[in-house]
Amino acid sequence: MLKPSENPPIIWPSGKSVKDFQGTWWIAHTKSRNEKALAWQMQKKNVSYFLPLVEKVYRRSRRVFRSMLPLFSGYVFFCGSENDRLEVLKTNRVAGLLNINDQEHLVSELLPIEKAITNGMNLAPHNYIKAGQRCRVVAGSLIGTEGLVVSDQNKTRLVLQVDILGKATCLEIDADLLEILQED
């Protein structure tokens, strides 16, 4: 099991934001449990990527284990040139690539997830929701972030979706920090 410091960076190149990446976006659908290894290889080839990782804590026979797991199991987001795409395919860690028709839409969906991770919010995988109340955060470190609101055991959760994957993540949030967006 890797120590947190032995995991690949969540964003490469470090210190950049997904909105700063230049080139075409793709989503690599990795072979089973190859997300981190692919990220390390992309880093060596200087391919810009985003691999959201979340900490999972579990117990086994009176011991506590912590590991960093991909938020979207089996997927790594990357951006670059056609040569970068070919280099990623040459790693033999990719089962397939998802082409992105609406590049700006993908970036707009990844930015709130990046913002939540960089602000130390605890994210958890969540079922993708097609219907629900759309809201915007009006205060705090996530101000301006939009997502769907769901209630779970008397807790309010904001769901951040990545439509192209049909996947989502959620974070617990105080309902007082949200404003309802009007549907057009």
LINLINSUL-V160242 format. One record per residue. N is the residue number from 0. SS is DSSP state (A for helix, B for strand, O for the rest). Layout:
N,SS + N,SS
This chain:
0,O + 1,O + 2,O + 3,A + 4,A + 5,A + 6,O + 7,O + 8,O + 9,O + 10,B + 11,B + 12,O + 13,O + 14,O + 15,O + 16,O + 17,A + 18,A + 19,A + 20,O + 21,O + 22,O + 23,B + 24,B + 25,B + 26,B + 27,B + 28,B + 29,B + 30,O + 31,O + 32,O + 33,O + 34,A + 35,A + 36,A + 37,A + 38,A + 39,A + 40,A + 41,A + 42,A + 43,A + 44,O + 45,O + 46,O + 47,B + 48,B + 49,B + 50,O + 51,O + 52,B + 53,B + 54,B + 55,B + 56,B + 57,B + 58,B + 59,B + 60,O + 61,O + 62,B + 63,B + 64,B + 65,B + 66,B + 67,B + 68,B + 69,B + 70,O + 71,O + 72,O + 73,O + 74,B + 75,B + 76,B + 77,B + 78,B + 79,B + 80,O + 81,A + 82,A + 83,A + 84,A + 85,A + 86,A + 87,A + 88,A + 89,A + 90,O + 91,O + 92,O + 93,B + 94,B + 95,B + 96,B + 97,B + 98,B + 99,O + 100,O + 101,O + 102,A + 103,A + 104,A + 105,A + 106,A + 107,A + 108,A + 109,A + 110,A + 111,A + 112,A + 113,A + 114,A + 115,A + 116,A + 117,A + 118,O + 119,O + 120,O + 121,O + 122,O + 123,B + 124,B + 125,B + 126,O + 127,O + 128,O + 129,O + 130,O + 131,O + 132,B + 133,B + 134,B + 135,B + 136,B + 137,O + 138,O + 139,O + 140,O + 141,O + 142,O + 143,O + 144,O + 145,B + 146,B + 147,B + 148,B + 149,B + 150,B + 151,B + 152,O + 153,O + 154,B + 155,B + 156,B + 157,B + 158,B + 159,B + 160,B + 161,B + 162,O + 163,O + 164,O + 165,O + 166,B + 167,B + 168,B + 169,B + 170,B + 171,B + 172,O + 173,O + 174,A + 175,A + 176,A + 177,B + 178,B + 179,B + 180,O + 181,O + 182,O + 183,O
